Amino acid sequence: MKNHMTSEAIAAAVAGLELEAGARKHLEDCVVCRAAVADFERLIDSCRQALLADAPDWGAQTRQIMDRLPAAGRDGRQGPRWLRPMLALAAVVVVALGLGLLRSDGPVEPATGEASVEEILTEMDELLADDSIPGFEIIDPEMNDLATFFGNGAS
């Protein structure tokens, strides 16, 4: 009984790589190993054919897209050559004008007659000291502060 080629040696033969002299001689003499190489080549060819069958038809897709375009675009022209640069320039001008309008107000001047910090704190203390909740009198006229609200069991 002969020792047949390994699967790596068969793959190397299919790939067209240089085989050792002993492996090359064995492949010439052994019908089983030659059949294994031929089977492997047929498998690769069938896989290649399946891949080619599944490949998209780019030419047909291009024709379908071109058929959907307006008639003016079908002849390969893209319109006047100056149109895109002019549109880009117009967009830049619009952005620049918009930014100029936003910045034209100038720096914000502090309002005259500002209240001092003490006046603001005093006013805030007065507001916080008042426990009334505006708007709740519509729901329940007797509910006008937080203590009544939470005392009634509402959460």
C-alpha positions in Angstrom: 0.0 0.0 0.0 1.3 3.4 -0.9 1.2 6.5 1.2 -0.9 9.0 -0.6 -0.4 12.8 -0.6 -1.7 14.9 2.3 -4.5 17.4 1.8 -1.9 20.2 2.0 0.2 18.7 -0.7 -2.9 18.3 -2.9 -3.9 21.9 -2.3 -0.3 23.0 -3.2 -0.6 21.0 -6.4 -3.9 22.6 -7.3 -2.5 26.0 -6.5 0.4 25.3 -8.9 3.1 25.5 -6.2 6.4 23.8 -6.6 6.2 20.2 -5.1 9.0 18.2 -3.8 10.5 15.7 -6.2 9.0 12.7 -4.3 5.5 14.3 -4.2 5.7 15.2 -7.9 6.7 11.6 -8.8 4.0 10.2 -6.6 1.4 12.4 -8.3 2.5 11.2 -11.7 2.3 7.6 -10.7 -0.8 7.6 -8.3 -4.3 7.5 -9.9 -6.0 8.2 -6.5 -4.0 11.4 -5.8 -4.4 12.6 -9.4 -8.2 12.1 -9.0 -8.1 13.9 -5.7 -6.4 16.9 -7.4 -8.9 16.8 -10.2 -11.8 16.7 -7.7 -10.4 19.6 -5.9 -10.0 21.6 -9.1 -13.6 20.8 -10.1 -14.8 22.0 -6.7 -12.9 25.3 -7.0 -14.3 25.8 -10.5 -17.9 25.1 -9.4 -17.5 27.6 -6.5 -16.1 30.2 -8.9 -19.0 29.7 -11.3 -21.5 30.0 -8.4 -19.8 33.3 -7.3 -19.9 34.6 -10.9 -23.6 33.7 -11.2 -24.4 35.6 -8.0 -22.4 38.7 -9.0 -24.6 41.7 -9.7 -24.9 43.0 -13.3 -23.3 46.4 -12.9 -24.0 47.4 -16.5 -27.7 46.7 -16.2 -27.9 48.6 -12.9 -26.2 51.6 -14.5 -28.6 51.5 -17.4 -31.6 51.4 -15.0 -30.3 54.4 -13.1 -29.6 56.3 -16.2 -33.1 55.6 -17.6 -34.6 57.2 -14.4 -32.6 60.4 -14.9 -34.2 63.3 -16.8 -33.5 63.3 -20.5 -31.1 66.3 -20.3 -28.8 64.2 -18.0 -28.6 61.1 -20.2 -26.2 62.5 -22.7 -23.4 62.6 -20.1 -23.5 66.4 -19.6 -23.9 67.6 -16.1 -25.1 71.1 -16.8 -23.1 74.3 -17.1 -19.6 74.0 -15.7 -20.0 77.3 -13.7 -23.2 76.2 -11.9 -21.6 74.3 -9.0 -18.9 76.9 -8.2 -21.6 79.6 -8.3 -23.9 77.7 -5.9 -21.0 77.2 -3.6 -20.1 80.9 -3.7 -23.7 81.8 -3.0 -23.8 79.5 0.0 -20.6 81.1 1.4 -22.1 84.6 0.9 -25.3 83.6 2.7 -23.4 82.1 5.6 -21.2 85.2 5.8 -24.1 87.6 5.7 -25.9 85.6 8.4 -22.9 85.6 10.6 -22.5 89.4 10.0 -26.1 90.0 11.0 -25.7 88.0 14.1 -22.6 89.9 15.1 -23.9 93.4 14.1 -25.7 93.9 17.4 -22.3 94.6 19.0 -21.4 93.9 22.6 -24.2 93.7 25.1 -24.1 96.8 27.3 -25.1 96.3 31.0 -28.4 97.8 31.8 -28.4 101.0 33.7 -30.1 101.2 37.0 -29.2 97.7 38.0 -30.2 96.5 41.4 -27.5 95.7 44.0 -26.9 92.2 45.1 -28.4 93.0 48.5 -31.7 94.1 46.9 -31.9 91.0 44.7 -31.2 88.7 47.8 -33.9 90.6 49.8 -36.4 90.2 47.0 -35.6 86.4 46.7 -36.0 85.9 50.5 -39.5 87.6 50.3 -40.5 85.3 47.5 -39.3 82.2 49.2 -40.9 83.2 52.5 -44.4 83.2 50.8 -45.6 79.6 50.8 -48.5 80.2 48.4 -48.6 78.2 45.3 -50.0 80.2 42.4 -52.4 78.2 40.2 -53.6 75.7 42.8 -56.5 77.9 43.8 -58.1 76.8 40.5 -58.0 73.2 41.5 -59.0 73.6 45.2 -59.7 77.2 46.5 -58.6 76.2 50.0 -55.3 74.8 48.9 -53.0 77.9 48.7 -49.8 76.8 50.4 -47.5 73.8 50.5 -48.5 72.7 54.0 -52.2 72.4 52.9 -51.1 70.6 49.7 -49.1 68.0 51.5 -51.4 67.8 54.5 -54.3 66.7 52.2 -52.4 63.5 51.4 -51.5 64.5 47.8 -48.1 63.6 46.6 
